[in-house]
Amino acid sequence: MTTNTTDPTDPTGTPDPAGPRKTPKTSPPSTTGTPTTSTTSGTGRARKAGRTGRAGRTGGTKGGKGKAPVPAFRHAVDSQEERTFLVRAGTAGGTRVRLSGYDLLTGPWYTPMTFFYRNTLDGAELRASLARTLRRYPPLAGRLTRDPDGGLSVLCNDAGVRFTEAVSAEPMREYGPALRAEPVIGNLLREVSAFRVVDRDTPLLKIRLTQMRGGGSVLGVTINHSLADGGNTLAFLENWSREHHGLALSEPSHDRDVLDALGRESPDPATVASRAFIGVSRLRLLTTNLKVGLHKLATVATRFEAAELAAMKKAAQRQLTGEGSWVSTNDVLTAHLWQVFGELRGRDDGAAEWLGMIVSAQSLLGDALPAGYWGNCVSNSWTGASAAALRERPLGHVAQDVRACLDANTAEKIRDEIGFLNSYRGAGVSRHVMSVRAPDVFETALSVNNWSRFPMYRIDLGGGKPFWYEFPDLPVPTVHIAPTPAEDGGRDVYLCLALEHAAVVRDPAWMERLHVHGRTGWGGVPAGK
């Protein structure tokens, strides 16, 4: 068991990389605000970039009231030289893809992922294979535009994908749960605000390849979330990997009309009550968004080894008998995390504790959707308990609650949600839809996003498989579960929590509670971490 913590709010940490950048006057302007070469394999134009970060302090750490110390190993990869390219598929049909209600839930924000490779990737070859892959993904090379009713569409005009190749003076490090990296794609996220995407010449996919001193590469992928959920983003990356190696690709479908046609608001009150989303007033929407901005968060990363999870599941199964007693490893891990943080919050016995899980709507719809449907297609599922019940019930019984909550997601529920979201889009008020538990996310709820079956460690782009995948800090309390690099049944878990709760989790006693089923316990954490 290994653990790492990152506190993004401490002033001794890495400064905001969104500071001013110096661009040589000889560099021609472009429509995206950076020097570009409109080719998939050209040399581009080099430029010196101002330092966008700095290594974390190598001495002690600094803390204060309400703040957790910044670990000495916190680190940001600095790039000193950059070349930016505009990668196009070479085919522009001009098709307009109207985004679905699920797509509109996310807004035009970007989702970043970072992959670390021991071998050096070839930028020119990556751009060439990316251009070929884009022929199957025209929305990624397109631009967002506003519909007359307030919805969004993608104009598939092959305006291009931004590809930045950078050189770092720093060597590759042994990243992992005990040594997290600041996401090196932060610059790309901050270059363009989500409020400057719609009806502008702003790329919807941005790639950043950083070549490290002495070998090794870091690949940053930033995709506009309105185009695809996490599973479909990984499907695109897996297809890019296959194209890079000359293998057959799975064929994506971008037809949102197929999804929209499945929408049918249910007459069943129970189904309506189970909707994951609600419509709210402008005031409530503003209040909830402001609440998100006011809270300070920190992330704790820790690894649950396969043997530890097996012991946890065995302990839970011993508590269950009879029909419906089966629970999965993920059910048990989710239940365990929920219980630990229910104890950590220490709320009054009668207080409500909520657990939210992101679930795939695509799998529930089965053959009604094309196998390669590519877009956002996820829902939320919630279950609740009193604080006392959550603390006192056996782990196996809480895991059963988790399983029942997931099983309550049916095709009928998803069709009802699609119909509901379509009605709001048709009325031009999609931006007034939010998760039913959004207002509770900081006080009473814990949200879990399980990516443990996603192929992030199979994205081979010519340099072998990545040895580490980095998930960035999130804006709301969330548990993100990922596979380990070995894909051996273990889980890497990112706990993005309120600052005060993250500080408590770092305490050895609470880490022992978190890993009570582990063989190594707290002793598996590197000294001083």
C-alpha positions as CSV (number, residue, x, y, z in Angstrom):
1,M,0.0,0.0,0.0
2,T,1.5,3.3,-1.0
3,T,0.1,6.8,-0.4
4,N,0.6,10.3,-1.7
5,T,-1.1,13.6,-0.9
6,T,-1.3,16.8,-2.9
7,D,-2.6,20.1,-1.5
8,P,-3.2,22.5,-4.4
9,T,-3.9,25.5,-2.1
10,D,-0.7,25.9,-0.1
11,P,1.4,28.9,-1.2
12,T,4.6,26.8,-1.0
13,G,3.5,24.6,-3.8
14,T,3.6,25.0,-7.5
15,P,2.5,28.5,-8.7
16,D,-0.4,28.8,-11.1
17,P,1.0,28.1,-14.5
18,A,-1.5,30.5,-16.1
19,G,0.9,33.4,-15.8
20,P,2.1,35.5,-18.8
21,R,3.9,33.8,-21.6
22,K,6.5,35.4,-23.9
23,T,6.1,34.7,-27.6
24,P,8.7,35.9,-30.1
25,K,7.5,38.8,-32.2
26,T,8.6,36.9,-35.3
27,S,6.0,34.2,-34.7
28,P,2.9,34.7,-36.8
29,P,-0.4,34.8,-35.0
30,S,-2.9,32.0,-35.5
31,T,-6.6,31.5,-34.9
32,T,-6.0,29.6,-31.6
33,G,-3.6,32.1,-30.1
34,T,-0.4,30.1,-30.5
35,P,2.1,29.7,-33.4
36,T,1.0,26.8,-35.5
37,T,2.0,24.8,-38.5
38,S,-0.9,23.4,-40.5
39,T,0.6,20.0,-41.1
40,T,0.6,16.6,-39.4
41,S,4.3,16.1,-39.7
42,G,6.1,19.4,-40.1
43,T,8.7,20.9,-37.8
44,G,6.5,23.7,-36.5
45,R,7.9,26.9,-35.0
46,A,9.9,26.7,-31.9
47,R,9.4,29.2,-29.1
48,K,10.7,29.7,-25.6
49,A,8.0,29.5,-23.0
50,G,8.2,31.2,-19.7
51,R,8.6,28.9,-16.8
52,T,5.1,27.5,-16.0
53,G,5.9,25.9,-12.7
54,R,8.7,24.9,-10.3
55,A,9.7,21.8,-8.5
56,G,8.3,21.4,-5.0
57,R,10.5,22.2,-2.1
58,T,13.1,19.6,-1.3
59,G,13.5,20.7,2.3
60,G,10.7,20.7,4.9
61,T,7.1,21.4,4.4
62,K,5.0,24.4,5.4
63,G,1.7,24.2,7.0
64,G,-0.7,26.4,9.0
65,K,-4.1,26.5,10.5
66,G,-6.5,24.9,8.2
67,K,-3.8,23.7,5.8
68,A,-2.1,20.4,5.3
69,P,1.6,20.4,4.6
70,V,2.8,20.2,1.0
71,P,4.8,17.0,0.6
72,A,8.4,17.5,-0.4
73,F,8.0,15.3,-3.4
74,R,5.3,17.4,-5.0
75,H,6.6,18.3,-8.4
76,A,5.7,20.0,-11.7
77,V,7.3,19.2,-15.0
78,D,8.7,22.4,-16.5
79,S,9.0,22.7,-20.3
80,Q,11.4,25.3,-21.8
81,E,10.8,24.9,-25.5
82,E,7.6,24.3,-27.3
83,R,6.4,23.7,-30.9
84,T,2.7,23.8,-31.7
85,F,1.0,22.1,-34.6
86,L,-2.5,22.0,-36.0
87,V,-3.4,18.4,-36.9
88,R,-6.2,17.9,-39.3
89,A,-7.8,14.8,-40.8
90,G,-7.8,16.2,-44.3
91,T,-11.5,15.6,-44.8
92,A,-14.1,18.2,-43.9
93,G,-17.6,17.2,-44.6
94,G,-19.2,20.1,-42.8
95,T,-21.6,17.8,-40.9
96,R,-23.3,19.4,-37.9
97,V,-23.7,17.0,-34.9
98,R,-26.4,18.3,-32.4
99,L,-25.3,17.3,-28.9
100,S,-27.5,15.3,-26.7
101,G,-29.0,16.1,-23.3
102,Y,-26.3,14.0,-21.6
103,D,-23.6,16.0,-23.6
104,L,-25.1,19.3,-22.4
105,L,-24.9,18.3,-18.7
106,T,-21.2,18.8,-18.6
107,G,-20.9,22.2,-20.2
108,P,-17.9,23.1,-22.5
109,W,-15.3,22.2,-19.8
110,Y,-12.3,20.1,-20.6
111,T,-11.2,16.7,-19.1
112,P,-7.5,16.2,-18.7
113,M,-5.6,12.9,-18.6
114,T,-1.8,12.4,-18.4
115,F,0.2,9.3,-19.4
116,F,3.8,8.7,-18.5
117,Y,6.1,6.6,-20.8
118,R,9.6,5.3,-20.0
119,N,10.5,5.4,-23.7
120,T,10.5,8.5,-25.9
121,L,7.5,8.9,-28.2
122,D,8.0,10.2,-31.7
123,G,6.0,13.4,-32.1
124,A,5.9,13.4,-35.9
125,E,4.6,9.8,-36.0
126,L,2.0,10.6,-33.3
127,R,0.7,13.5,-35.4
128,A,0.5,11.3,-38.5
129,S,-1.5,8.5,-36.7
130,L,-3.6,11.1,-35.0
131,A,-4.6,12.6,-38.3
132,R,-5.6,9.2,-39.6
133,T,-7.6,8.5,-36.5
134,L,-9.5,11.8,-36.7
135,R,-11.0,10.6,-40.0
136,R,-13.2,8.4,-37.8
137,Y,-13.7,11.2,-35.2
138,P,-14.7,14.3,-37.1
139,P,-16.2,16.0,-34.0
140,L,-12.8,16.1,-32.3
141,A,-11.4,18.2,-35.1
142,G,-14.5,20.4,-35.2
143,R,-15.7,23.4,-33.3
144,L,-18.6,24.0,-30.9
145,T,-21.5,26.3,-32.0
146,R,-24.7,27.4,-30.3
147,D,-28.1,26.2,-31.6
148,P,-31.0,28.6,-31.9
149,D,-32.7,26.9,-28.9
150,G,-29.7,27.3,-26.7
151,G,-28.3,23.8,-27.2
152,L,-24.9,23.0,-28.7
153,S,-23.7,21.4,-31.9
154,V,-20.3,20.4,-33.3
155,L,-19.5,21.7,-36.7
156,C,-17.3,19.0,-38.2
157,N,-15.3,21.4,-40.3
158,D,-11.8,19.8,-39.7
159,A,-10.6,23.0,-38.1
160,G,-8.0,21.0,-36.4
161,V,-6.6,19.6,-33.1
162,R,-3.9,21.4,-31.2
163,F,-0.7,19.4,-30.7
164,T,2.1,20.9,-28.6
165,E,5.5,19.2,-28.4
166,A,7.6,20.4,-25.5
167,V,11.1,19.7,-24.2
168,S,11.8,19.5,-20.5
169,A,15.2,19.9,-18.8
170,E,14.2,17.5,-16.1
171,P,14.5,13.7,-16.2
172,M,11.6,11.3,-15.9
173,R,10.8,10.3,-12.4
174,E,9.3,7.2,-10.8
175,Y,5.8,8.5,-10.7
176,G,3.1,6.6,-8.9
177,P,0.8,6.8,-5.8
178,A,3.9,7.7,-3.7
179,L,5.1,10.4,-6.2
180,R,2.3,12.2,-8.0
181,A,3.1,14.8,-10.6
182,E,1.3,18.1,-11.2
183,P,-0.6,17.5,-14.4
184,V,1.7,18.9,-17.1
185,I,-1.3,19.6,-19.3
186,G,-2.5,22.4,-16.9
187,N,-1.2,25.0,-19.3
188,L,-3.5,23.7,-22.1
189,L,-6.4,23.8,-19.8
190,R,-5.8,27.3,-18.7
191,E,-4.9,28.7,-22.1
192,V,-8.6,28.7,-23.2
193,S,-11.4,29.3,-20.7
194,A,-14.5,27.1,-21.0
195,F,-16.4,30.4,-21.6
196,R,-14.3,31.0,-24.7
197,V,-15.1,27.8,-26.6
198,V,-18.6,28.1,-28.1
199,D,-18.8,29.9,-31.5
200,R,-15.0,30.5,-31.4
201,D,-12.1,28.8,-33.2
202,T,-11.1,26.9,-30.1
203,P,-9.8,23.3,-30.5
204,L,-11.9,20.6,-28.8
205,L,-9.0,18.2,-28.4
206,K,-5.5,19.4,-27.3
207,I,-2.5,17.1,-27.1
208,R,0.7,17.9,-25.2
209,L,3.8,15.8,-25.6
210,T,6.6,16.6,-23.2
211,Q,10.0,15.0,-23.9
212,M,12.0,14.5,-20.8
213,R,15.8,14.8,-20.4
214,G,17.5,11.5,-20.7
215,G,14.4,9.8,-22.3
216,G,10.8,9.2,-21.6
217,S,7.7,11.1,-22.6
218,V,4.6,12.5,-20.9
219,L,1.5,12.6,-23.0
220,G,-1.3,15.0,-21.9
221,V,-4.7,14.7,-23.5
222,T,-7.3,17.4,-22.9
223,I,-10.7,16.8,-24.5
224,N,-13.8,18.9,-24.3
225,H,-16.2,17.0,-22.0
226,S,-19.3,17.9,-24.0
227,L,-18.1,15.5,-26.7
228,A,-17.5,12.3,-24.7
229,D,-17.5,10.8,-21.3
230,G,-14.5,9.1,-19.7
231,G,-15.2,5.6,-21.2
232,N,-15.6,7.0,-24.7
233,T,-12.5,9.2,-24.4
234,L,-10.5,6.1,-23.5
235,A,-12.1,4.3,-26.5
236,F,-10.8,7.1,-28.8
237,L,-7.3,6.8,-27.3
238,E,-7.4,3.0,-27.7
239,N,-8.4,3.4,-31.3
240,W,-5.5,6.0,-31.8
241,S,-3.2,3.4,-30.3
242,R,-4.4,0.7,-32.7
243,E,-4.2,3.1,-35.7
244,H,-0.6,3.9,-34.7
245,H,0.3,0.2,-34.9
246,G,-1.7,-0.5,-38.1
247,L,-4.3,-2.6,-36.4
248,A,-8.1,-2.7,-37.1
249,L,-10.2,-0.1,-35.3
250,S,-13.6,-0.3,-33.8
251,E,-16.0,2.0,-35.7
252,P,-17.4,4.9,-33.6
253,S,-21.0,6.2,-34.2
254,H,-21.5,10.0,-33.7
255,D,-25.3,9.9,-34.4
256,R,-26.9,11.6,-31.3
257,D,-30.3,11.3,-33.0
258,V,-30.3,7.5,-32.1
259,L,-29.9,8.3,-28.4
260,D,-32.5,11.1,-28.5
261,A,-35.0,8.8,-30.1
262,L,-34.8,6.5,-27.1
263,G,-36.1,9.2,-24.8
264,R,-39.5,8.6,-23.2
265,E,-40.6,10.2,-20.0
266,S,-42.0,7.6,-17.7
267,P,-45.5,7.7,-16.2
268,D,-44.3,5.7,-13.3
269,P,-43.8,8.0,-10.2
270,A,-41.0,5.7,-8.8
271,T,-39.1,5.9,-12.0
272,V,-39.5,9.7,-12.1
273,A,-38.3,9.9,-8.5
274,S,-35.2,7.9,-9.3
275,R,-34.0,10.5,-11.9
276,A,-30.4,11.5,-11.3
277,F,-31.1,15.1,-12.5
278,I,-33.4,17.9,-11.7
279,G,-34.3,21.3,-13.1
280,V,-33.5,24.3,-10.8
281,S,-34.0,28.0,-10.8
282,R,-31.3,30.4,-11.9
283,L,-30.7,31.5,-8.3
284,R,-30.3,27.9,-7.1
285,L,-27.9,27.2,-9.9
286,L,-25.8,30.2,-9.1
287,T,-25.8,29.4,-5.4
288,T,-24.6,25.9,-6.0
289,N,-21.9,26.9,-8.4
290,L,-20.7,29.6,-5.9
291,K,-20.5,26.9,-3.2
292,V,-18.2,24.8,-5.4
293,G,-15.9,27.8,-5.8
294,L,-15.7,28.6,-2.1
295,H,-14.5,25.2,-0.9
296,K,-10.9,24.2,-0.7
297,L,-10.0,20.6,-1.6
298,A,-7.0,18.4,-1.5
299,T,-6.2,15.0,-3.0
300,V,-4.9,11.9,-1.2
301,A,-3.8,9.0,-3.5
302,T,-3.4,5.5,-2.2
303,R,-3.1,2.0,-3.6
304,F,-5.2,-1.0,-2.6
305,E,-3.2,-4.1,-3.5
306,A,-5.1,-7.1,-5.0
307,A,-4.5,-9.2,-1.9
308,E,-5.9,-6.5,0.3
309,L,-9.0,-6.2,-1.8
310,A,-9.4,-10.0,-1.8
311,A,-9.3,-10.0,2.0
312,M,-11.8,-7.2,2.2
313,K,-14.2,-8.9,-0.1
314,K,-13.8,-12.2,1.8
315,A,-14.6,-10.5,5.1
316,A,-17.7,-8.9,3.5
317,Q,-19.0,-12.1,2.0
318,R,-18.8,-13.9,5.3
319,Q,-21.4,-11.5,6.6
320,L,-23.9,-12.3,3.8
321,T,-26.2,-15.3,3.4
322,G,-29.1,-16.2,1.1
323,E,-30.3,-14.8,-2.1
324,G,-28.8,-11.6,-3.4
325,S,-25.7,-12.1,-1.2
326,W,-23.2,-11.7,-4.1
327,V,-21.2,-8.4,-4.2
328,S,-18.3,-7.4,-6.4
329,T,-14.9,-6.3,-5.4
330,N,-15.8,-2.7,-6.5
331,D,-19.0,-2.9,-4.4
332,V,-17.0,-3.8,-1.3
333,L,-14.3,-1.2,-1.9
334,T,-16.9,1.5,-2.5
335,A,-18.8,0.5,0.7
336,H,-15.6,0.5,2.7
337,L,-14.6,4.0,1.5
338,W,-18.1,5.3,2.2
339,Q,-18.0,3.9,5.8
340,V,-14.5,5.3,6.5
341,F,-15.4,8.8,5.4
342,G,-18.7,8.6,7.2
343,E,-16.7,7.9,10.4
344,L,-14.2,10.6,9.5
345,R,-16.9,13.3,9.2
346,G,-18.3,12.3,12.5
347,R,-21.8,13.7,11.9
348,D,-24.7,13.3,14.3
349,D,-26.3,9.9,14.3
350,G,-29.5,11.0,12.5
351,A,-27.7,13.0,9.8
352,A,-28.1,11.8,6.2
353,E,-25.1,10.4,4.4
354,W,-25.3,10.0,0.7
355,L,-23.3,7.9,-1.7
356,G,-23.3,8.8,-5.4
357,M,-22.0,6.6,-8.2
358,I,-21.5,7.4,-11.9
359,V,-22.9,4.6,-14.0
360,S,-22.8,3.8,-17.7
361,A,-26.2,4.4,-19.4
362,Q,-24.8,3.0,-22.6
363,S,-24.4,-0.5,-21.3
364,L,-28.0,-0.4,-19.9
365,L,-29.5,0.5,-23.3
366,G,-27.9,-2.5,-24.9
367,D,-28.6,-3.1,-28.6
368,A,-30.8,0.0,-28.7
369,L,-27.6,2.0,-29.2
370,P,-24.9,1.2,-31.8
371,A,-22.0,-0.7,-30.2
372,G,-19.6,2.1,-31.0
373,Y,-21.8,5.0,-29.8
374,W,-19.4,7.8,-29.0
375,G,-20.5,10.6,-26.8
376,N,-21.6,11.3,-23.2
377,C,-23.8,8.5,-21.9
378,V,-23.6,8.3,-18.2
379,S,-26.0,8.7,-15.3
380,N,-25.8,9.0,-11.5
381,S,-27.1,6.6,-8.9
382,W,-27.6,7.5,-5.2
383,T,-28.1,5.6,-2.0
384,G,-28.4,7.0,1.5
385,A,-28.2,6.0,5.2
386,S,-28.1,7.7,8.5
387,A,-24.7,8.5,9.9
388,A,-25.2,6.0,12.7
389,A,-26.3,3.2,10.4
390,L,-23.4,3.8,8.0
391,R,-20.9,3.6,10.9
392,E,-22.5,0.6,12.6
393,R,-23.7,-1.8,9.8
394,P,-21.4,-4.6,8.7
395,L,-19.4,-3.9,5.6
396,G,-21.1,-6.7,3.7
397,H,-24.5,-5.2,4.3
398,V,-23.4,-1.8,3.1
399,A,-21.9,-3.4,0.0
400,Q,-25.3,-5.0,-0.6
401,D,-26.8,-1.4,-0.5
402,V,-24.2,-0.4,-3.1
403,R,-25.1,-3.3,-5.3
404,A,-28.8,-2.7,-5.0
405,C,-28.3,1.0,-5.9
406,L,-26.4,0.0,-9.1
407,D,-29.0,-2.6,-10.0
408,A,-31.8,0.0,-9.7
409,N,-30.4,1.5,-12.9
410,T,-32.6,0.1,-15.7
411,A,-33.2,0.9,-19.3
412,E,-36.6,2.4,-18.4
413,K,-34.9,4.8,-16.0
414,I,-32.3,5.8,-18.6
415,R,-35.0,6.3,-21.3
416,D,-37.0,8.5,-18.8
417,E,-33.8,10.6,-18.2
418,I,-33.2,11.0,-21.9
419,G,-36.7,12.2,-22.4
420,F,-36.4,14.6,-19.4
421,L,-33.1,16.1,-20.7
422,N,-34.6,16.4,-24.2
423,S,-37.5,18.4,-22.9
424,Y,-35.1,20.9,-21.2
425,R,-33.0,21.2,-24.2
426,G,-36.1,21.8,-26.4
427,A,-37.2,24.5,-24.0
428,G,-33.7,26.1,-24.2
429,V,-33.0,25.7,-20.5
430,S,-30.5,22.8,-20.5
431,R,-28.1,24.9,-18.4
432,H,-30.7,24.8,-15.5
433,V,-30.3,21.0,-15.0
434,M,-28.0,19.6,-12.3
435,S,-27.4,16.4,-10.3
436,V,-30.1,15.9,-7.6
437,R,-27.3,15.9,-5.0
438,A,-25.2,18.7,-6.3
439,P,-26.1,21.0,-3.4
440,D,-25.1,18.3,-0.8
441,V,-21.8,17.3,-2.4
442,F,-19.7,19.1,0.2
443,E,-21.6,18.4,3.4
444,T,-23.4,15.1,3.2
445,A,-22.4,13.3,0.0
446,L,-19.5,11.3,-1.4
447,S,-19.4,10.7,-5.2
448,V,-17.5,7.7,-6.7
449,N,-16.3,7.5,-10.3
450,N,-15.0,4.0,-11.0
451,W,-12.6,3.7,-13.9
452,S,-11.0,0.4,-12.8
453,R,-12.0,-1.4,-16.0
454,F,-10.8,1.3,-18.4
455,P,-7.7,0.6,-20.6
456,M,-5.5,3.5,-19.6
457,Y,-2.5,1.2,-19.3
458,R,-3.0,-0.2,-22.8
459,I,-2.5,3.1,-24.6
460,D,0.7,2.1,-26.6
461,L,1.7,4.9,-29.0
462,G,5.0,3.5,-30.1
463,G,6.9,3.6,-26.8
464,G,5.3,0.7,-25.0
465,K,2.5,1.0,-22.4
466,P,2.5,3.9,-19.9
467,F,4.0,3.1,-16.5
468,W,1.7,5.7,-14.8
469,Y,-1.5,7.5,-15.4
470,E,-2.3,10.7,-13.6
471,F,-5.8,11.9,-12.8
472,P,-5.9,15.6,-11.9
473,D,-7.4,17.1,-8.8
474,L,-11.2,17.6,-9.0
475,P,-13.4,20.6,-8.2
476,V,-15.8,18.6,-5.9
477,P,-15.3,15.8,-3.3
478,T,-14.9,12.7,-5.4
479,V,-13.4,9.2,-5.2
480,H,-11.7,8.3,-8.4
481,I,-10.9,4.6,-8.7
482,A,-8.4,3.4,-11.4
483,P,-6.6,0.2,-12.2
484,T,-2.9,-0.2,-11.2
485,P,-0.2,-0.2,-13.9
486,A,0.2,-3.9,-13.5
487,E,-3.5,-4.5,-14.0
488,D,-3.3,-7.2,-11.4
489,G,-6.6,-6.6,-9.7
490,G,-5.4,-3.8,-7.4
491,R,-6.8,-0.3,-7.4
492,D,-5.3,3.1,-7.3
493,V,-7.7,5.4,-5.5
494,Y,-7.7,9.2,-5.6
495,L,-9.5,10.8,-2.7
496,C,-10.4,14.4,-3.5
497,L,-11.8,15.7,-0.3
498,A,-12.5,18.9,1.6
499,L,-9.2,20.2,2.9
500,E,-9.9,19.5,6.5
501,H,-10.9,15.9,5.8
502,A,-7.9,15.2,3.6
503,A,-5.7,16.5,6.4
504,V,-7.3,14.0,8.8
505,V,-6.9,11.1,6.3
506,R,-3.2,11.6,6.3
507,D,-2.9,10.8,9.9
508,P,-1.4,7.3,10.4
509,A,-4.4,6.1,12.5
510,W,-6.9,7.0,9.8
511,M,-4.7,5.5,7.1
512,E,-4.6,2.3,9.1
513,R,-8.4,2.4,9.2
514,L,-8.5,2.9,5.5
515,H,-6.2,-0.1,4.9
516,V,-7.4,-2.3,7.8
517,H,-7.6,-5.3,5.4
518,G,-4.0,-4.8,4.0
519,R,-1.1,-6.9,5.0
520,T,1.3,-4.0,5.2
521,G,-1.0,-1.5,6.8
522,W,0.5,2.0,7.3
523,G,4.0,0.5,7.0
524,G,3.5,0.3,3.3
525,V,3.8,4.1,3.0
526,P,7.2,5.5,2.3
527,A,8.7,7.2,5.4
528,G,7.9,10.8,5.8
529,K,5.0,10.7,3.4
